[in-house]
């Protein structure tokens, strides 16, 4: 065999090995049923922890707001009435502008 034939054979061998490596990289291993169950369990526990955290933050915030409004209502009833009336008047106006802004943003996304 000549020197060039040996080089070509080595090159073909290297190319064949590289193609096999690419094939192995292209097809990821399929997880077993046990691995899937474990991943599902981990995802469920993470979701449950996130829900519990959100729920606790919500409850704490609600208690703080209720305490503040109860205190305001008992200590300064006139201030409480002013806050309620201003919220009753301003809430629809703010909602209108938020809806208008949202519609404008959706229109710019579509065009």
N, CA, C and O atoms as a GROMACS GRO file, in nm:
protein
  444
    1UNK      N    1   0.083  -0.118   0.000
    1UNK     CA    2   0.000   0.000   0.000
    1UNK      C    3   0.087   0.124   0.000
    1UNK      O    4   0.191   0.131   0.065
    2UNK      N    5   0.040   0.219  -0.073
    2UNK     CA    6   0.118   0.342  -0.081
    2UNK      C    7   0.084   0.432   0.038
    2UNK      O    8  -0.012   0.409   0.111
    3UNK      N    9   0.165   0.532   0.052
    3UNK     CA   10   0.149   0.629   0.162
    3UNK      C   11   0.014   0.701   0.151
    3UNK      O   12  -0.052   0.725   0.252
    4UNK      N   13  -0.025   0.734   0.030
    4UNK     CA   14  -0.150   0.807   0.010
    4UNK      C   15  -0.270   0.718   0.043
    4UNK      O   16  -0.370   0.767   0.097
    5UNK      N   17  -0.263   0.592   0.011
    5UNK     CA   18  -0.373   0.500   0.044
    5UNK      C   19  -0.390   0.489   0.195
    5UNK      O   20  -0.503   0.483   0.245
    6UNK      N   21  -0.279   0.487   0.268
    6UNK     CA   22  -0.286   0.480   0.414
    6UNK      C   23  -0.351   0.606   0.470
    6UNK      O   24  -0.433   0.599   0.562
    7UNK      N   25  -0.314   0.720   0.416
    7UNK     CA   26  -0.372   0.846   0.462
    7UNK      C   27  -0.522   0.850   0.435
    7UNK      O   28  -0.601   0.892   0.520
    8UNK      N   29  -0.561   0.806   0.316
    8UNK     CA   30  -0.703   0.804   0.282
    8UNK      C   31  -0.780   0.711   0.374
    8UNK      O   32  -0.892   0.742   0.416
    9UNK      N   33  -0.721   0.597   0.404
    9UNK     CA   34  -0.786   0.500   0.492
    9UNK      C   35  -0.800   0.558   0.634
    9UNK      O   36  -0.904   0.543   0.697
   10UNK      N   37  -0.694   0.625   0.682
   10UNK     CA   38  -0.700   0.688   0.815
   10UNK      C   39  -0.805   0.800   0.816
   10UNK      O   40  -0.880   0.815   0.913
   11UNK      N   41  -0.809   0.876   0.708
   11UNK     CA   42  -0.907   0.983   0.698
   11UNK      C   43  -1.049   0.928   0.699
   11UNK      O   44  -1.136   0.982   0.766
   12UNK      N   45  -1.072   0.821   0.625
   12UNK     CA   46  -1.204   0.760   0.623
   12UNK      C   47  -1.241   0.704   0.760
   12UNK      O   48  -1.356   0.714   0.802
   13UNK      N   49  -1.145   0.646   0.829
   13UNK     CA   50  -1.170   0.593   0.963
   13UNK      C   51  -1.206   0.706   1.059
   13UNK      O   52  -1.300   0.694   1.138
   14UNK      N   53  -1.132   0.816   1.052
   14UNK     CA   54  -1.162   0.931   1.138
   14UNK      C   55  -1.299   0.990   1.106
   14UNK      O   56  -1.376   1.023   1.196
   15UNK      N   57  -1.330   1.002   0.977
   15UNK     CA   58  -1.460   1.054   0.938
   15UNK      C   59  -1.573   0.964   0.988
   15UNK      O   60  -1.676   1.012   1.035
   16UNK      N   61  -1.552   0.833   0.978
   16UNK     CA   62  -1.653   0.739   1.025
   16UNK      C   63  -1.675   0.754   1.177
   16UNK      O   64  -1.789   0.752   1.223
   17UNK      N   65  -1.567   0.768   1.252
   17UNK     CA   66  -1.578   0.788   1.398
   17UNK      C   67  -1.651   0.919   1.428
   17UNK      O   68  -1.736   0.924   1.517
   18UNK      N   69  -1.617   1.024   1.355
   18UNK     CA   70  -1.682   1.154   1.376
   18UNK      C   71  -1.832   1.147   1.345
   18UNK      O   72  -1.913   1.205   1.417
   19UNK      N   73  -1.867   1.076   1.239
   19UNK     CA   74  -2.009   1.061   1.205
   19UNK      C   75  -2.084   0.985   1.315
   19UNK      O   76  -2.198   1.018   1.348
   20UNK      N   77  -2.020   0.885   1.370
   20UNK     CA   78  -2.083   0.810   1.479
   20UNK      C   79  -2.103   0.900   1.601
   20UNK      O   80  -2.207   0.894   1.668
   21UNK      N   81  -2.002   0.984   1.630
   21UNK     CA   82  -2.016   1.076   1.743
   21UNK      C   83  -2.129   1.176   1.719
   21UNK      O   84  -2.205   1.207   1.810
   22UNK      N   85  -2.139   1.225   1.596
   22UNK     CA   86  -2.248   1.317   1.563
   22UNK      C   87  -2.384   1.249   1.577
   22UNK      O   88  -2.479   1.309   1.626
   23UNK      N   89  -2.393   1.124   1.533
   23UNK     CA   90  -2.518   1.050   1.548
   23UNK      C   91  -2.555   1.033   1.695
   23UNK      O   92  -2.672   1.044   1.732
   24UNK      N   93  -2.456   1.006   1.778
   24UNK     CA   94  -2.482   0.990   1.921
   24UNK      C   95  -2.527   1.122   1.984
   24UNK      O   96  -2.613   1.122   2.071
   25UNK      N   97  -2.468   1.233   1.939
   25UNK     CA   98  -2.508   1.363   1.992
   25UNK      C   99  -2.648   1.402   1.945
   25UNK      O  100  -2.723   1.466   2.018
   26UNK      N  101  -2.683   1.364   1.824
   26UNK     CA  102  -2.811   1.401   1.766
   26UNK      C  103  -2.929   1.331   1.830
   26UNK      O  104  -3.040   1.385   1.828
   27UNK      N  105  -2.910   1.215   1.887
   27UNK     CA  106  -3.021   1.143   1.949
   27UNK      C  107  -2.998   1.136   2.100
   27UNK      O  108  -2.920   1.054   2.147
   28UNK      N  109  -3.067   1.222   2.175
   28UNK     CA  110  -3.049   1.221   2.321
   28UNK      C  111  -3.105   1.092   2.380
   28UNK      O  112  -3.196   1.031   2.324
   29UNK      N  113  -3.051   1.051   2.493
   29UNK     CA  114  -3.101   0.927   2.554
   29UNK      C  115  -3.245   0.944   2.604
   29UNK      O  116  -3.281   1.049   2.657
   30UNK      N  117  -3.324   0.842   2.585
   30UNK     CA  118  -3.464   0.845   2.627
   30UNK      C  119  -3.468   0.808   2.775
   30UNK      O  120  -3.418   0.702   2.814
   31UNK      N  121  -3.529   0.894   2.858
   31UNK     CA  122  -3.532   0.864   3.001
   31UNK      C  123  -3.622   0.744   3.030
   31UNK      O  124  -3.719   0.717   2.960
   32UNK      N  125  -3.587   0.673   3.136
   32UNK     CA  126  -3.666   0.557   3.176
   32UNK      C  127  -3.791   0.604   3.249
   32UNK      O  128  -3.807   0.722   3.280
   33UNK      N  129  -3.881   0.509   3.274
   33UNK     CA  130  -4.006   0.543   3.343
   33UNK      C  131  -3.977   0.593   3.484
   33UNK      O  132  -4.044   0.684   3.533
   34UNK      N  133  -3.878   0.535   3.549
   34UNK     CA  134  -3.842   0.579   3.685
   34UNK      C  135  -3.790   0.723   3.683
   34UNK      O  136  -3.825   0.803   3.770
   35UNK      N  137  -3.707   0.755   3.585
   35UNK     CA  138  -3.654   0.891   3.574
   35UNK      C  139  -3.767   0.990   3.546
   35UNK      O  140  -3.768   1.101   3.601
   36UNK      N  141  -3.861   0.951   3.462
   36UNK     CA  142  -3.974   1.039   3.432
   36UNK      C  143  -4.059   1.062   3.557
   36UNK      O  144  -4.102   1.174   3.584
   37UNK      N  145  -4.082   0.956   3.635
   37UNK     CA  146  -4.159   0.970   3.759
   37UNK      C  147  -4.088   1.062   3.856
   37UNK      O  148  -4.151   1.144   3.923
   38UNK      N  149  -3.956   1.049   3.864
   38UNK     CA  150  -3.878   1.133   3.955
   38UNK      C  151  -3.884   1.280   3.911
   38UNK      O  152  -3.901   1.368   3.995
   39UNK      N  153  -3.871   1.305   3.782
   39UNK     CA  154  -3.880   1.442   3.731
   39UNK      C  155  -4.019   1.500   3.756
   39UNK      O  156  -4.033   1.617   3.792
   40UNK      N  157  -4.121   1.419   3.736
   40UNK     CA  158  -4.258   1.463   3.760
   40UNK      C  159  -4.279   1.496   3.907
   40UNK      O  160  -4.342   1.596   3.940
   41UNK      N  161  -4.226   1.412   3.994
   41UNK     CA  162  -4.238   1.436   4.138
   41UNK      C  163  -4.166   1.566   4.178
   41UNK      O  164  -4.219   1.644   4.256
   42UNK      N  165  -4.046   1.588   4.123
   42UNK     CA  166  -3.972   1.711   4.153
   42UNK      C  167  -4.047   1.834   4.103
   42UNK      O  168  -4.052   1.936   4.172
   43UNK      N  169  -4.104   1.825   3.984
   43UNK     CA  170  -4.179   1.939   3.929
   43UNK      C  171  -4.303   1.968   4.014
   43UNK      O  172  -4.334   2.084   4.040
   44UNK      N  173  -4.373   1.862   4.057
   44UNK     CA  174  -4.491   1.883   4.140
   44UNK      C  175  -4.455   1.945   4.274
   44UNK      O  176  -4.525   2.034   4.322
   45UNK      N  177  -4.346   1.898   4.334
   45UNK     CA  178  -4.307   1.955   4.464
   45UNK      C  179  -4.264   2.100   4.450
   45UNK      O  180  -4.292   2.182   4.537
   46UNK      N  181  -4.194   2.133   4.340
   46UNK     CA  182  -4.154   2.273   4.318
   46UNK      C  183  -4.278   2.360   4.296
   46UNK      O  184  -4.284   2.473   4.347
   47UNK      N  185  -4.375   2.310   4.222
   47UNK     CA  186  -4.498   2.385   4.198
   47UNK      C  187  -4.575   2.404   4.329
   47UNK      O  188  -4.629   2.512   4.353
   48UNK      N  189  -4.580   2.301   4.412
   48UNK     CA  190  -4.649   2.311   4.540
   48UNK      C  191  -4.581   2.413   4.632
   48UNK      O  192  -4.648   2.491   4.698
   49UNK      N  193  -4.447   2.412   4.634
   49UNK     CA  194  -4.374   2.509   4.717
   49UNK      C  195  -4.400   2.651   4.669
   49UNK      O  196  -4.420   2.742   4.750
   50UNK      N  197  -4.401   2.672   4.537
   50UNK     CA  198  -4.427   2.805   4.482
   50UNK      C  199  -4.569   2.850   4.517
   50UNK      O  200  -4.591   2.966   4.551
   51UNK      N  201  -4.664   2.758   4.509
   51UNK     CA  202  -4.803   2.792   4.544
   51UNK      C  203  -4.815   2.830   4.691
   51UNK      O  204  -4.881   2.927   4.725
   52UNK      N  205  -4.750   2.752   4.776
   52UNK     CA  206  -4.756   2.781   4.920
   52UNK      C  207  -4.691   2.916   4.951
   52UNK      O  208  -4.740   2.990   5.036
   53UNK      N  209  -4.582   2.946   4.882
   53UNK     CA  210  -4.516   3.075   4.904
   53UNK      C  211  -4.607   3.189   4.860
   53UNK      O  212  -4.623   3.288   4.932
   54UNK      N  213  -4.667   3.177   4.741
   54UNK     CA  214  -4.758   3.281   4.692
   54UNK      C  215  -4.878   3.297   4.784
   54UNK      O  216  -4.921   3.409   4.813
   55UNK      N  217  -4.933   3.185   4.831
   55UNK     CA  218  -5.048   3.191   4.919
   55UNK      C  219  -5.014   3.258   5.051
   55UNK      O  220  -5.092   3.339   5.101
   56UNK      N  221  -4.899   3.227   5.106
   56UNK     CA  222  -4.860   3.289   5.234
   56UNK      C  223  -4.837   3.439   5.216
   56UNK      O  224  -4.875   3.518   5.302
   57UNK      N  225  -4.775   3.479   5.105
   57UNK     CA  226  -4.755   3.622   5.078
   57UNK      C  227  -4.890   3.692   5.062
   57UNK      O  228  -4.909   3.803   5.112
   58UNK      N  229  -4.983   3.627   4.992
   58UNK     CA  230  -5.116   3.685   4.974
   58UNK      C  231  -5.187   3.702   5.107
   58UNK      O  232  -5.245   3.808   5.133
   59UNK      N  233  -5.184   3.600   5.192
   59UNK     CA  234  -5.253   3.607   5.321
   59UNK      C  235  -5.192   3.715   5.409
   59UNK      O  236  -5.264   3.792   5.473
   60UNK      N  237  -5.059   3.721   5.412
   60UNK     CA  238  -4.993   3.824   5.494
   60UNK      C  239  -5.028   3.964   5.444
   60UNK      O  240  -5.057   4.053   5.524
   61UNK      N  241  -5.025   3.983   5.313
   61UNK     CA  242  -5.060   4.113   5.255
   61UNK      C  243  -5.205   4.149   5.286
   61UNK      O  244  -5.235   4.263   5.321
   62UNK      N  245  -5.294   4.052   5.274
   62UNK     CA  246  -5.435   4.077   5.303
   62UNK      C  247  -5.454   4.115   5.450
   62UNK      O  248  -5.531   4.206   5.481
   63UNK      N  249  -5.386   4.046   5.538
   63UNK     CA  250  -5.397   4.079   5.681
   63UNK      C  251  -5.344   4.219   5.711
   63UNK      O  252  -5.403   4.293   5.790
   64UNK      N  253  -5.233   4.254   5.649
   64UNK     CA  254  -5.177   4.388   5.669
   64UNK      C  255  -5.275   4.494   5.619
   64UNK      O  256  -5.298   4.594   5.687
   65UNK      N  257  -5.332   4.472   5.500
   65UNK     CA  258  -5.428   4.569   5.446
   65UNK      C  259  -5.553   4.579   5.533
   65UNK      O  260  -5.602   4.689   5.560
   66UNK      N  261  -5.604   4.465   5.576
   66UNK     CA  262  -5.723   4.468   5.663
   66UNK      C  263  -5.694   4.539   5.794
   66UNK      O  264  -5.777   4.615   5.844
   67UNK      N  265  -5.577   4.514   5.850
   67UNK     CA  266  -5.539   4.582   5.974
   67UNK      C  267  -5.528   4.732   5.952
   67UNK      O  268  -5.576   4.811   6.034
   68UNK      N  269  -5.465   4.772   5.842
   68UNK     CA  270  -5.449   4.915   5.814
   68UNK      C  271  -5.584   4.982   5.794
   68UNK      O  272  -5.608   5.090   5.847
   69UNK      N  273  -5.673   4.920   5.716
   69UNK     CA  274  -5.803   4.982   5.692
   69UNK      C  275  -5.890   4.982   5.817
   69UNK      O  276  -5.964   5.077   5.841
   70UNK      N  277  -5.882   4.877   5.897
   70UNK     CA  278  -5.958   4.876   6.022
   70UNK      C  279  -5.910   4.985   6.115
   70UNK      O  280  -5.990   5.055   6.177
   71UNK      N  281  -5.778   4.999   6.124
   71UNK     CA  282  -5.722   5.105   6.208
   71UNK      C  283  -5.763   5.242   6.155
   71UNK      O  284  -5.800   5.330   6.232
   72UNK      N  285  -5.756   5.260   6.024
   72UNK     CA  286  -5.793   5.389   5.965
   72UNK      C  287  -5.940   5.418   5.988
   72UNK      O  288  -5.978   5.532   6.014
   73UNK      N  289  -6.023   5.315   5.977
   73UNK     CA  290  -6.166   5.336   5.994
   73UNK      C  291  -6.200   5.370   6.139
   73UNK      O  292  -6.288   5.452   6.165
   74UNK      N  293  -6.132   5.307   6.232
   74UNK     CA  294  -6.162   5.332   6.373
   74UNK      C  295  -6.097   5.460   6.425
   74UNK      O  296  -6.154   5.530   6.508
   75UNK      N  297  -5.977   5.490   6.375
   75UNK     CA  298  -5.904   5.606   6.426
   75UNK      C  299  -5.945   5.735   6.355
   75UNK      O  300  -5.960   5.840   6.418
   76UNK      N  301  -5.963   5.725   6.224
   76UNK     CA  302  -5.996   5.846   6.147
   76UNK      C  303  -6.102   5.809   6.043
   76UNK      O  304  -6.068   5.785   5.927
   77UNK      N  305  -6.227   5.804   6.082
   77UNK     CA  306  -6.332   5.762   5.988
   77UNK      C  307  -6.345   5.855   5.867
   77UNK      O  308  -6.379   5.809   5.758
   78UNK      N  309  -6.318   5.982   5.885
   78UNK     CA  310  -6.328   6.076   5.772
   78UNK      C  311  -6.222   6.044   5.667
   78UNK      O  312  -6.250   6.048   5.548
   79UNK      N  313  -6.100   6.012   5.711
   79UNK     CA  314  -5.994   5.975   5.618
   79UNK      C  315  -6.031   5.848   5.542
   79UNK      O  316  -6.006   5.838   5.422
   80UNK      N  317  -6.090   5.752   5.611
   80UNK     CA  318  -6.134   5.628   5.547
   80UNK      C  319  -6.239   5.656   5.440
   80UNK      O  320  -6.233   5.599   5.331
   81UNK      N  321  -6.332   5.742   5.470
   81UNK     CA  322  -6.437   5.776   5.373
   81UNK      C  323  -6.377   5.847   5.252
   81UNK      O  324  -6.417   5.820   5.139
   82UNK      N  325  -6.282   5.936   5.275
   82UNK     CA  326  -6.216   6.006   5.164
   82UNK      C  327  -6.142   5.907   5.074
   82UNK      O  328  -6.149   5.916   4.952
   83UNK      N  329  -6.071   5.812   5.136
   83UNK     CA  330  -5.998   5.711   5.058
   83UNK      C  331  -6.096   5.627   4.976
   83UNK      O  332  -6.070   5.600   4.859
   84UNK      N  333  -6.207   5.585   5.035
   84UNK     CA  334  -6.305   5.503   4.964
   84UNK      C  335  -6.368   5.578   4.848
   84UNK      O  336  -6.384   5.522   4.740
   85UNK      N  337  -6.404   5.702   4.868
   85UNK     CA  338  -6.467   5.781   4.762
   85UNK      C  339  -6.368   5.807   4.649
   85UNK      O  340  -6.403   5.796   4.531
   86UNK      N  341  -6.244   5.842   4.685
   86UNK     CA  342  -6.144   5.867   4.580
   86UNK      C  343  -6.114   5.739   4.502
   86UNK      O  344  -6.094   5.744   4.381
   87UNK      N  345  -6.110   5.625   4.569
   87UNK     CA  346  -6.088   5.499   4.499
   87UNK      C  347  -6.206   5.467   4.408
   87UNK      O  348  -6.188   5.417   4.297
   88UNK      N  349  -6.326   5.494   4.455
   88UNK     CA  350  -6.446   5.469   4.376
   88UNK      C  351  -6.449   5.555   4.250
   88UNK      O  352  -6.498   5.511   4.146
   89UNK      N  353  -6.397   5.676   4.259
   89UNK     CA  354  -6.395   5.767   4.144
   89UNK      C  355  -6.276   5.738   4.053
   89UNK      O  356  -6.292   5.735   3.931
   90UNK      N  357  -6.158   5.716   4.111
   90UNK     CA  358  -6.037   5.700   4.030
   90UNK      C  359  -6.023   5.562   3.967
   90UNK      O  360  -5.961   5.550   3.861
   91UNK      N  361  -6.076   5.458   4.028
   91UNK     CA  362  -6.059   5.323   3.975
   91UNK      C  363  -6.111   5.307   3.833
   91UNK      O  364  -6.039   5.251   3.750
   92UNK      N  365  -6.232   5.352   3.799
   92UNK     CA  366  -6.278   5.339   3.660
   92UNK      C  367  -6.193   5.419   3.561
   92UNK      O  368  -6.171   5.375   3.448
   93UNK      N  369  -6.146   5.534   3.603
   93UNK     CA  370  -6.062   5.616   3.515
   93UNK      C  371  -5.930   5.545   3.486
   93UNK      O  372  -5.887   5.537   3.372
   94UNK      N  373  -5.868   5.492   3.590
   94UNK     CA  374  -5.741   5.420   3.573
   94UNK      C  375  -5.764   5.296   3.487
   94UNK      O  376  -5.683   5.266   3.400
   95UNK      N  377  -5.872   5.224   3.512
   95UNK     CA  378  -5.904   5.105   3.433
   95UNK      C  379  -5.922   5.140   3.286
   95UNK      O  380  -5.876   5.067   3.198
   96UNK      N  381  -5.989   5.250   3.257
   96UNK     CA  382  -6.010   5.294   3.119
   96UNK      C  383  -5.876   5.318   3.050
   96UNK      O  384  -5.854   5.271   2.938
   97UNK      N  385  -5.786   5.391   3.116
   97UNK     CA  386  -5.656   5.421   3.054
   97UNK      C  387  -5.572   5.295   3.038
   97UNK      O  388  -5.499   5.282   2.940
   98UNK      N  389  -5.579   5.203   3.133
   98UNK     CA  390  -5.504   5.078   3.120
   98UNK      C  391  -5.556   4.995   3.004
   98UNK      O  392  -5.477   4.938   2.928
   99UNK      N  393  -5.688   4.987   2.988
   99UNK     CA  394  -5.746   4.912   2.876
   99UNK      C  395  -5.709   4.976   2.742
   99UNK      O  396  -5.678   4.907   2.646
  100UNK      N  397  -5.712   5.109   2.738
  100UNK     CA  398  -5.677   5.182   2.616
  100UNK      C  399  -5.531   5.156   2.579
  100UNK      O  400  -5.499   5.132   2.463
  101UNK      N  401  -5.442   5.160   2.680
  101UNK     CA  402  -5.300   5.136   2.657
  101UNK      C  403  -5.277   4.992   2.612
  101UNK      O  404  -5.194   4.968   2.524
  102UNK      N  405  -5.348   4.898   2.671
  102UNK     CA  406  -5.334   4.757   2.634
  102UNK      C  407  -5.379   4.735   2.490
  102UNK      O  408  -5.313   4.663   2.415
  103UNK      N  409  -5.489   4.796   2.452
  103UNK     CA  410  -5.539   4.782   2.314
  103UNK      C  411  -5.441   4.843   2.215
  103UNK      O  412  -5.421   4.790   2.106
  104UNK      N  413  -5.380   4.955   2.253
  104UNK     CA  414  -5.283   5.020   2.165
  104UNK      C  415  -5.160   4.930   2.147
  104UNK      O  416  -5.107   4.919   2.037
  105UNK      N  417  -5.114   4.867   2.256
  105UNK     CA  418  -4.998   4.778   2.248
  105UNK      C  419  -5.029   4.656   2.164
  105UNK      O  420  -4.945   4.614   2.084
  106UNK      N  421  -5.147   4.598   2.180
  106UNK     CA  422  -5.184   4.482   2.100
  106UNK      C  423  -5.195   4.519   1.953
  106UNK      O  424  -5.160   4.439   1.866
  107UNK      N  425  -5.242   4.639   1.924
  107UNK     CA  426  -5.251   4.685   1.785
  107UNK      C  427  -5.115   4.702   1.723
  107UNK      O  428  -5.096   4.672   1.605
  108UNK      N  429  -5.018   4.750   1.802
  108UNK     CA  430  -4.883   4.768   1.747
  108UNK      C  431  -4.813   4.635   1.728
  108UNK      O  432  -4.728   4.623   1.640
  109UNK      N  433  -4.847   4.535   1.807
  109UNK     CA  434  -4.787   4.403   1.791
  109UNK      C  435  -4.839   4.337   1.665
  109UNK      O  436  -4.764   4.273   1.592
  110UNK      N  437  -4.968   4.352   1.638
  110UNK     CA  438  -5.028   4.289   1.521
  110UNK      C  439  -4.982   4.352   1.390
  110UNK      O  440  -4.977   4.284   1.288
  111UNK      N  441  -4.950   4.480   1.391
  111UNK     CA  442  -4.911   4.545   1.265
  111UNK      C  443  -4.763   4.539   1.243
  111UNK      O  444  -4.713   4.589   1.142
   0.00000   0.00000   0.00000
